[in-house]
């Protein structure tokens, strides 16, 4: 699983993949993740039962996304090619943009 993240800010921050609950997955997204990882959906989803079945991306005990990798202070997405629409569209809310802007100022740029 390749890491295609090119933004230095994203590599150093990873905050959007930490403690971001309720990343809902469509059936198509689940299929894409199964195909990319070779894992069954119950290995990376939590199911909510109700009138309509809903599936959410699972998280590690510390609150990180199950597919978030960290190595020497750099973060990467283990399923970048098949990440969900929520992940693809981040940041899409004012509060999310504020987090990114704050971290952009905090993380030194490589020259």
C-alpha positions as CSV (number, residue, x, y, z in Angstrom):
1,X,0.0,0.0,0.0
2,X,1.7,3.1,-1.2
3,X,1.7,6.5,0.5
4,X,0.8,9.1,-2.1
5,X,0.5,12.0,0.3
6,X,2.8,14.8,-1.0
7,X,1.9,17.7,1.3
8,X,4.5,18.2,4.0
9,X,1.8,19.6,6.3
10,X,-0.3,16.4,5.9
11,X,2.8,14.2,6.4
12,X,3.7,16.0,9.7
13,X,0.2,16.6,11.0
14,X,-2.2,13.6,10.6
15,X,-4.7,15.3,12.9
16,X,-7.6,14.7,10.5
17,X,-7.0,10.9,11.0
18,X,-6.9,11.1,14.8
19,X,-10.0,11.3,16.9
20,X,-12.2,11.9,13.9
21,X,-15.2,9.6,14.8
22,X,-17.9,8.4,12.5
23,X,-16.3,8.2,9.2
24,X,-19.2,6.7,7.4
25,X,-18.5,4.3,4.5
26,X,-20.6,3.5,1.5
27,X,-20.9,0.0,0.2
28,X,-18.7,1.0,-2.7
29,X,-16.0,2.4,-0.4
30,X,-16.1,-0.8,1.7
31,X,-15.6,-2.8,-1.5
32,X,-12.7,-0.6,-2.6
33,X,-11.0,-1.0,0.8
34,X,-11.6,-4.8,0.8
35,X,-10.0,-5.0,-2.7
36,X,-7.0,-2.8,-1.8
37,X,-6.3,-4.4,1.6
38,X,-7.4,-8.0,1.1
39,X,-9.2,-7.7,4.4
40,X,-12.9,-8.5,5.1
41,X,-15.0,-5.5,5.9
42,X,-15.5,-6.5,9.6
43,X,-11.7,-6.1,10.1
44,X,-11.9,-2.3,9.5
45,X,-15.6,-1.3,10.0
46,X,-18.0,-0.9,12.9
47,X,-21.6,-1.5,12.0
48,X,-24.5,0.5,13.4
49,X,-27.8,-1.4,13.3
50,X,-31.1,0.5,12.9
51,X,-33.7,1.0,10.2
52,X,-30.8,1.2,7.8
53,X,-27.5,-0.5,8.3
54,X,-24.6,2.0,8.5
55,X,-20.9,1.2,8.5
56,X,-18.2,3.4,10.0
57,X,-14.4,3.2,9.7
58,X,-12.8,1.5,12.7
59,X,-10.2,3.3,14.9
60,X,-7.3,2.1,17.0
61,X,-7.5,2.2,20.8
62,X,-5.8,5.6,20.8
63,X,-8.4,7.1,18.5
64,X,-6.2,7.0,15.3
65,X,-7.8,5.7,12.1
66,X,-7.1,2.0,11.7
67,X,-5.2,2.8,8.4
68,X,-3.1,5.7,9.8
69,X,0.6,4.9,9.8
70,X,3.3,6.9,11.8
71,X,7.0,6.5,11.2
72,X,9.6,8.9,12.8
73,X,7.0,11.7,13.1
74,X,5.7,11.4,9.6
75,X,2.2,10.2,8.9
76,X,0.8,8.3,6.0
77,X,-2.4,6.7,4.9
78,X,-2.3,3.0,4.3
79,X,-5.3,3.1,2.0
80,X,-4.8,6.5,0.3
81,X,-5.9,5.2,-3.1
82,X,-9.2,3.9,-1.7
83,X,-9.8,6.4,1.1
84,X,-13.4,7.4,1.8
85,X,-15.2,10.5,0.4
86,X,-15.0,12.1,3.8
87,X,-11.2,11.7,3.8
88,X,-10.9,12.9,0.1
89,X,-12.9,16.0,0.9
90,X,-11.2,17.0,4.1
91,X,-11.1,19.9,5.0
92,X,-14.6,20.8,3.9
93,X,-15.9,22.6,7.0
94,X,-14.7,25.9,8.5
95,X,-13.5,24.2,11.7
96,X,-11.5,21.7,9.6
97,X,-9.9,24.5,7.6
98,X,-9.0,26.3,10.8
99,X,-7.2,23.1,12.0
100,X,-5.2,22.9,8.8
101,X,-4.4,26.6,8.8
102,X,-3.2,26.4,12.4
103,X,-1.0,23.4,11.6
104,X,0.3,25.0,8.4
105,X,1.7,27.8,10.5
106,X,3.1,25.4,13.2
107,X,5.0,23.0,10.9
108,X,8.2,24.3,9.3
109,X,8.4,24.2,5.5
110,X,11.2,22.4,3.7
111,X,13.2,24.6,1.4
